[in-house]
Amino acid sequence: METLEAIHTRRSIRKYTDRPVPGELVTKLLRAAMSAPSAVNAQPWVFIVIDDRKLLDEIPTYSPYASMCREAPLAILVCGDTTQEKAPGYWVQDCSAAIQNLLLAAHDFGLGAVWTGIFPMTDKVKGFRKAFGLPDHVFPLGLVPIGYPAQQPGSQDRYREEKVYHNRYGQNKE
């Protein structure tokens, strides 16, 4: 798949078949995620691969917008380790870039995935910390449920000229 095709056709997938995701494909997804740029190349991310059915089924109890975990055969929890930062505070951007790479790679491999946010919602952070034993210096940013898609949403052109300014805010191209 070409890069722009992947960007323009990737959609959030919330329904999955019960087909498991092979381990070698999970490794490829993680390799793609870890190829993301990071501030000062610190790579302060930590990934928790979740494929235990009981753990996946419990996630919506502390993260209600992640109800698709009950169908997903797999989820990857993306966290930032603040002890690994070289540019304090940039772990959010670094892990966000890793999640975007993960989503695009999943799409390229014919998988469906969706980014469910955790940080900075303190109740969600607390729930994931407790469920996965995260120390205080490791912050859960997002959870990505993944599986073979049981839905095929169409692509959309999301470009909006009115959101583009030139040289200064409020200045349209002339």
ChimeraX commands (.cxc) that place a marker at each C-alpha (Angstrom):
marker #1 position 0.00,0.00,0.00 radius 0.5
marker #1 position 1.33,3.45,-0.87 radius 0.5
marker #1 position 1.76,5.89,2.02 radius 0.5
marker #1 position -0.85,8.43,0.91 radius 0.5
marker #1 position -3.33,5.66,0.12 radius 0.5
marker #1 position -2.86,4.32,3.67 radius 0.5
marker #1 position -3.31,7.79,5.18 radius 0.5
marker #1 position -6.44,8.58,3.16 radius 0.5
marker #1 position -8.14,5.19,3.49 radius 0.5
marker #1 position -7.39,4.32,7.12 radius 0.5
marker #1 position -10.49,4.46,9.30 radius 0.5
marker #1 position -11.22,3.70,12.93 radius 0.5
marker #1 position -12.47,0.12,13.13 radius 0.5
marker #1 position -14.52,-0.86,16.16 radius 0.5
marker #1 position -15.87,-4.26,15.10 radius 0.5
marker #1 position -13.69,-7.32,14.65 radius 0.5
marker #1 position -13.92,-10.96,13.67 radius 0.5
marker #1 position -12.79,-13.55,16.21 radius 0.5
marker #1 position -9.70,-14.43,14.11 radius 0.5
marker #1 position -6.54,-14.06,16.23 radius 0.5
marker #1 position -3.71,-11.76,15.14 radius 0.5
marker #1 position -0.53,-13.82,14.61 radius 0.5
marker #1 position 2.42,-13.03,16.87 radius 0.5
marker #1 position 4.73,-12.21,13.96 radius 0.5
marker #1 position 2.23,-9.57,12.81 radius 0.5
marker #1 position 2.15,-8.07,16.31 radius 0.5
marker #1 position 5.94,-7.78,16.18 radius 0.5
marker #1 position 5.71,-6.00,12.82 radius 0.5
marker #1 position 3.14,-3.59,14.27 radius 0.5
marker #1 position 5.42,-2.84,17.21 radius 0.5
marker #1 position 8.41,-2.34,14.89 radius 0.5
marker #1 position 6.36,0.21,12.94 radius 0.5
marker #1 position 5.30,1.98,16.14 radius 0.5
marker #1 position 8.90,2.14,17.35 radius 0.5
marker #1 position 9.99,3.66,14.04 radius 0.5
marker #1 position 8.14,6.87,14.93 radius 0.5
marker #1 position 10.06,10.08,15.48 radius 0.5
marker #1 position 10.62,11.24,19.05 radius 0.5
marker #1 position 12.06,14.34,20.66 radius 0.5
marker #1 position 15.85,14.06,20.88 radius 0.5
marker #1 position 15.35,10.44,19.71 radius 0.5
marker #1 position 14.53,9.49,23.30 radius 0.5
marker #1 position 11.91,6.89,22.34 radius 0.5
marker #1 position 10.24,7.08,25.78 radius 0.5
marker #1 position 7.48,4.63,24.87 radius 0.5
marker #1 position 6.47,1.38,26.49 radius 0.5
marker #1 position 4.02,-1.04,24.86 radius 0.5
marker #1 position 1.88,-3.61,26.63 radius 0.5
marker #1 position 0.43,-6.25,24.30 radius 0.5
marker #1 position -2.89,-7.44,25.68 radius 0.5
marker #1 position -4.35,-10.68,24.32 radius 0.5
marker #1 position -5.76,-12.18,27.51 radius 0.5
marker #1 position -9.54,-12.36,27.00 radius 0.5
marker #1 position -10.30,-11.60,30.67 radius 0.5
marker #1 position -8.15,-8.44,30.62 radius 0.5
marker #1 position -9.68,-7.26,27.33 radius 0.5
marker #1 position -13.20,-7.82,28.65 radius 0.5
marker #1 position -12.46,-5.79,31.81 radius 0.5
marker #1 position -11.07,-2.71,30.02 radius 0.5
marker #1 position -14.49,-1.12,29.33 radius 0.5
marker #1 position -15.26,-1.12,33.07 radius 0.5
marker #1 position -12.67,1.66,33.59 radius 0.5
marker #1 position -12.53,2.97,30.01 radius 0.5
marker #1 position -16.12,3.03,28.70 radius 0.5
marker #1 position -15.23,4.26,25.20 radius 0.5
marker #1 position -13.12,1.12,24.72 radius 0.5
marker #1 position -16.12,-1.22,24.64 radius 0.5
marker #1 position -14.83,-2.72,21.38 radius 0.5
marker #1 position -12.18,-4.51,23.47 radius 0.5
marker #1 position -14.84,-7.10,24.23 radius 0.5
marker #1 position -14.66,-8.14,20.54 radius 0.5
marker #1 position -11.03,-7.41,19.77 radius 0.5
marker #1 position -8.57,-10.30,19.91 radius 0.5
marker #1 position -5.77,-7.89,20.79 radius 0.5
marker #1 position -5.05,-4.43,22.13 radius 0.5
marker #1 position -1.82,-2.53,22.54 radius 0.5
marker #1 position -1.46,-0.10,25.43 radius 0.5
marker #1 position 0.94,2.72,24.55 radius 0.5
marker #1 position 2.58,4.40,27.50 radius 0.5
marker #1 position 5.19,7.07,28.06 radius 0.5
marker #1 position 8.04,6.48,30.49 radius 0.5
marker #1 position 9.01,9.89,31.85 radius 0.5
marker #1 position 12.36,8.55,33.13 radius 0.5
marker #1 position 13.35,7.97,29.49 radius 0.5
marker #1 position 12.62,11.53,28.33 radius 0.5
marker #1 position 15.41,13.77,27.15 radius 0.5
marker #1 position 13.00,16.63,26.42 radius 0.5
marker #1 position 10.62,16.76,29.40 radius 0.5
marker #1 position 6.93,16.84,28.50 radius 0.5
marker #1 position 7.34,15.57,24.94 radius 0.5
marker #1 position 6.41,11.97,25.74 radius 0.5
marker #1 position 2.82,12.75,24.67 radius 0.5
marker #1 position 3.90,13.76,21.15 radius 0.5
marker #1 position 6.36,10.89,20.93 radius 0.5
marker #1 position 3.79,8.27,21.91 radius 0.5
marker #1 position 1.16,9.89,19.67 radius 0.5
marker #1 position 3.48,9.49,16.69 radius 0.5
marker #1 position 4.02,5.84,17.66 radius 0.5
marker #1 position 0.24,5.30,17.80 radius 0.5
marker #1 position -0.22,6.84,14.35 radius 0.5
marker #1 position 2.45,4.54,12.93 radius 0.5
marker #1 position 0.74,1.61,14.65 radius 0.5
marker #1 position -2.64,2.54,13.12 radius 0.5
marker #1 position -1.20,2.92,9.62 radius 0.5
marker #1 position 0.73,-0.36,9.85 radius 0.5
marker #1 position -2.39,-2.19,11.04 radius 0.5
marker #1 position -4.29,-0.84,8.04 radius 0.5
marker #1 position -1.49,-1.86,5.68 radius 0.5
marker #1 position -1.62,-5.43,7.06 radius 0.5
marker #1 position -5.38,-5.64,6.52 radius 0.5
marker #1 position -6.17,-5.22,10.21 radius 0.5
marker #1 position -8.62,-2.84,11.80 radius 0.5
marker #1 position -7.68,-0.63,14.73 radius 0.5
marker #1 position -8.90,2.36,16.69 radius 0.5
marker #1 position -7.15,4.84,18.97 radius 0.5
marker #1 position -8.91,5.12,22.32 radius 0.5
marker #1 position -7.60,7.96,24.47 radius 0.5
marker #1 position -6.57,7.61,28.09 radius 0.5
marker #1 position -4.31,10.49,29.14 radius 0.5
marker #1 position -5.03,13.10,30.54 radius 0.5
marker #1 position -8.30,11.69,31.93 radius 0.5
marker #1 position -7.29,10.94,35.53 radius 0.5
marker #1 position -9.96,8.27,36.07 radius 0.5
marker #1 position -8.83,6.35,32.99 radius 0.5
marker #1 position -5.16,6.75,33.86 radius 0.5
marker #1 position -5.90,5.39,37.33 radius 0.5
marker #1 position -7.84,2.43,35.91 radius 0.5
marker #1 position -5.07,1.43,33.49 radius 0.5
marker #1 position -2.37,1.98,36.13 radius 0.5
marker #1 position -4.14,-0.40,38.49 radius 0.5
marker #1 position -5.07,-3.02,35.87 radius 0.5
marker #1 position -1.59,-3.25,34.34 radius 0.5
marker #1 position 0.65,-2.46,37.31 radius 0.5
marker #1 position 2.09,0.76,35.85 radius 0.5
marker #1 position 4.56,2.59,38.08 radius 0.5
marker #1 position 4.08,6.33,38.71 radius 0.5
marker #1 position 6.60,7.35,36.03 radius 0.5
marker #1 position 4.79,5.40,33.27 radius 0.5
marker #1 position 1.71,7.14,31.86 radius 0.5
marker #1 position -0.85,5.33,29.68 radius 0.5
marker #1 position -1.55,7.58,26.68 radius 0.5
marker #1 position -3.78,5.44,24.50 radius 0.5
marker #1 position -5.10,1.97,23.91 radius 0.5
marker #1 position -5.30,0.54,20.39 radius 0.5
marker #1 position -7.72,-2.39,20.01 radius 0.5
marker #1 position -6.74,-4.40,16.91 radius 0.5
marker #1 position -8.24,-7.24,14.92 radius 0.5
marker #1 position -9.42,-8.36,11.54 radius 0.5
marker #1 position -12.19,-5.93,10.59 radius 0.5
marker #1 position -15.85,-6.94,10.63 radius 0.5
marker #1 position -16.78,-3.57,9.09 radius 0.5
marker #1 position -15.54,-1.57,6.10 radius 0.5
marker #1 position -16.24,2.15,6.48 radius 0.5
marker #1 position -15.65,4.15,3.33 radius 0.5
marker #1 position -12.94,6.74,2.96 radius 0.5
marker #1 position -13.70,10.45,3.23 radius 0.5
marker #1 position -12.03,13.59,1.93 radius 0.5
marker #1 position -11.40,15.53,5.13 radius 0.5
marker #1 position -9.52,18.46,3.61 radius 0.5
marker #1 position -11.11,21.77,4.60 radius 0.5
marker #1 position -9.74,24.92,2.98 radius 0.5
marker #1 position -11.35,27.09,5.69 radius 0.5
marker #1 position -8.98,25.54,8.23 radius 0.5
marker #1 position -5.89,26.71,6.34 radius 0.5
marker #1 position -4.32,30.14,6.88 radius 0.5
marker #1 position -1.21,31.56,5.25 radius 0.5
marker #1 position 1.55,33.22,7.20 radius 0.5
marker #1 position -0.77,34.41,9.99 radius 0.5
marker #1 position -3.91,33.17,11.71 radius 0.5
marker #1 position -7.01,34.46,9.99 radius 0.5
marker #1 position -5.17,35.29,6.79 radius 0.5
marker #1 position -6.49,33.47,3.74 radius 0.5
marker #1 position -4.44,32.75,0.66 radius 0.5
marker #1 position -4.75,35.55,-1.86 radius 0.5
marker link #1:1,2 radius 0.2
marker link #1:2,3 radius 0.2
marker link #1:3,4 radius 0.2
marker link #1:4,5 radius 0.2
marker link #1:5,6 radius 0.2
marker link #1:6,7 radius 0.2
marker link #1:7,8 radius 0.2
marker link #1:8,9 radius 0.2
marker link #1:9,10 radius 0.2
marker link #1:10,11 radius 0.2
marker link #1:11,12 radius 0.2
marker link #1:12,13 radius 0.2
marker link #1:13,14 radius 0.2
marker link #1:14,15 radius 0.2
marker link #1:15,16 radius 0.2
marker link #1:16,17 radius 0.2
marker link #1:17,18 radius 0.2
marker link #1:18,19 radius 0.2
marker link #1:19,20 radius 0.2
marker link #1:20,21 radius 0.2
marker link #1:21,22 radius 0.2
marker link #1:22,23 radius 0.2
marker link #1:23,24 radius 0.2
marker link #1:24,25 radius 0.2
marker link #1:25,26 radius 0.2
marker link #1:26,27 radius 0.2
marker link #1:27,28 radius 0.2
marker link #1:28,29 radius 0.2
marker link #1:29,30 radius 0.2
marker link #1:30,31 radius 0.2
marker link #1:31,32 radius 0.2
marker link #1:32,33 radius 0.2
marker link #1:33,34 radius 0.2
marker link #1:34,35 radius 0.2
marker link #1:35,36 radius 0.2
marker link #1:36,37 radius 0.2
marker link #1:37,38 radius 0.2
marker link #1:38,39 radius 0.2
marker link #1:39,40 radius 0.2
marker link #1:40,41 radius 0.2
marker link #1:41,42 radius 0.2
marker link #1:42,43 radius 0.2
marker link #1:43,44 radius 0.2
marker link #1:44,45 radius 0.2
marker link #1:45,46 radius 0.2
marker link #1:46,47 radius 0.2
marker link #1:47,48 radius 0.2
marker link #1:48,49 radius 0.2
marker link #1:49,50 radius 0.2
marker link #1:50,51 radius 0.2
marker link #1:51,52 radius 0.2
marker link #1:52,53 radius 0.2
marker link #1:53,54 radius 0.2
marker link #1:54,55 radius 0.2
marker link #1:55,56 radius 0.2
marker link #1:56,57 radius 0.2
marker link #1:57,58 radius 0.2
marker link #1:58,59 radius 0.2
marker link #1:59,60 radius 0.2
marker link #1:60,61 radius 0.2
marker link #1:61,62 radius 0.2
marker link #1:62,63 radius 0.2
marker link #1:63,64 radius 0.2
marker link #1:64,65 radius 0.2
marker link #1:65,66 radius 0.2
marker link #1:66,67 radius 0.2
marker link #1:67,68 radius 0.2
marker link #1:68,69 radius 0.2
marker link #1:69,70 radius 0.2
marker link #1:70,71 radius 0.2
marker link #1:71,72 radius 0.2
marker link #1:72,73 radius 0.2
marker link #1:73,74 radius 0.2
marker link #1:74,75 radius 0.2
marker link #1:75,76 radius 0.2
marker link #1:76,77 radius 0.2
marker link #1:77,78 radius 0.2
marker link #1:78,79 radius 0.2
marker link #1:79,80 radius 0.2
marker link #1:80,81 radius 0.2
marker link #1:81,82 radius 0.2
marker link #1:82,83 radius 0.2
marker link #1:83,84 radius 0.2
marker link #1:84,85 radius 0.2
marker link #1:85,86 radius 0.2
marker link #1:86,87 radius 0.2
marker link #1:87,88 radius 0.2
marker link #1:88,89 radius 0.2
marker link #1:89,90 radius 0.2
marker link #1:90,91 radius 0.2
marker link #1:91,92 radius 0.2
marker link #1:92,93 radius 0.2
marker link #1:93,94 radius 0.2
marker link #1:94,95 radius 0.2
marker link #1:95,96 radius 0.2
marker link #1:96,97 radius 0.2
marker link #1:97,98 radius 0.2
marker link #1:98,99 radius 0.2
marker link #1:99,100 radius 0.2
marker link #1:100,101 radius 0.2
marker link #1:101,102 radius 0.2
marker link #1:102,103 radius 0.2
marker link #1:103,104 radius 0.2
marker link #1:104,105 radius 0.2
marker link #1:105,106 radius 0.2
marker link #1:106,107 radius 0.2
marker link #1:107,108 radius 0.2
marker link #1:108,109 radius 0.2
marker link #1:109,110 radius 0.2
marker link #1:110,111 radius 0.2
marker link #1:111,112 radius 0.2
marker link #1:112,113 radius 0.2
marker link #1:113,114 radius 0.2
marker link #1:114,115 radius 0.2
marker link #1:115,116 radius 0.2
marker link #1:116,117 radius 0.2
marker link #1:117,118 radius 0.2
marker link #1:118,119 radius 0.2
marker link #1:119,120 radius 0.2
marker link #1:120,121 radius 0.2
marker link #1:121,122 radius 0.2
marker link #1:122,123 radius 0.2
marker link #1:123,124 radius 0.2
marker link #1:124,125 radius 0.2
marker link #1:125,126 radius 0.2
marker link #1:126,127 radius 0.2
marker link #1:127,128 radius 0.2
marker link #1:128,129 radius 0.2
marker link #1:129,130 radius 0.2
marker link #1:130,131 radius 0.2
marker link #1:131,132 radius 0.2
marker link #1:132,133 radius 0.2
marker link #1:133,134 radius 0.2
marker link #1:134,135 radius 0.2
marker link #1:135,136 radius 0.2
marker link #1:136,137 radius 0.2
marker link #1:137,138 radius 0.2
marker link #1:138,139 radius 0.2
marker link #1:139,140 radius 0.2
marker link #1:140,141 radius 0.2
marker link #1:141,142 radius 0.2
marker link #1:142,143 radius 0.2
marker link #1:143,144 radius 0.2
marker link #1:144,145 radius 0.2
marker link #1:145,146 radius 0.2
marker link #1:146,147 radius 0.2
marker link #1:147,148 radius 0.2
marker link #1:148,149 radius 0.2
marker link #1:149,150 radius 0.2
marker link #1:150,151 radius 0.2
marker link #1:151,152 radius 0.2
marker link #1:152,153 radius 0.2
marker link #1:153,154 radius 0.2
marker link #1:154,155 radius 0.2
marker link #1:155,156 radius 0.2
marker link #1:156,157 radius 0.2
marker link #1:157,158 radius 0.2
marker link #1:158,159 radius 0.2
marker link #1:159,160 radius 0.2
marker link #1:160,161 radius 0.2
marker link #1:161,162 radius 0.2
marker link #1:162,163 radius 0.2
marker link #1:163,164 radius 0.2
marker link #1:164,165 radius 0.2
marker link #1:165,166 radius 0.2
marker link #1:166,167 radius 0.2
marker link #1:167,168 radius 0.2
marker link #1:168,169 radius 0.2
marker link #1:169,170 radius 0.2
marker link #1:170,171 radius 0.2
marker link #1:171,172 radius 0.2
marker link #1:172,173 radius 0.2
marker link #1:173,174 radius 0.2
view
